[in-house]
Each structure stands twice: as structure tokens, then as C-alpha cells.
């Protein structure tokens, strides 16, 4: 894990990301999805959540995060 790992910070980042996505209109979704690559804090938090086998709080966020990523993939 990286030296900047913080379970609380990563958990909040992923929760905020999931909540933000759910609040978007269909029109705003395209722009949001196209800019996700620039959201390095989300990508880093997601990676650490996957790697944190013993951290239940983060593991509980992996499934909804994966679902959201697949929604991006299936969207236009």
C-alpha cells in the first residue's frame, strides 16, 4: 500500500464519488464519465479498497464501485 494510505479518507472519497454519480442527470453523466480519468484520488482509493482485504469498510465499497464502473462502460 502507498505511504499516503488512509482508510477513512479513501472510504469518504469512494462514498462521495458514488453519491455524486447518483445525483447526476442523464445529460451531465456523459461529461462526468469522460472526465473520470482525471479523478486520480478516486482511482487511487478504488485501488486501495480492492487491495484492502482486511478492511471491511473499504471492501464494502468495492461492489458498488464496480457496479458504477460497469455502468460507465455500458453507457454511451
Beta strands, then each sheet from edge to edge (+ up, - down):
end
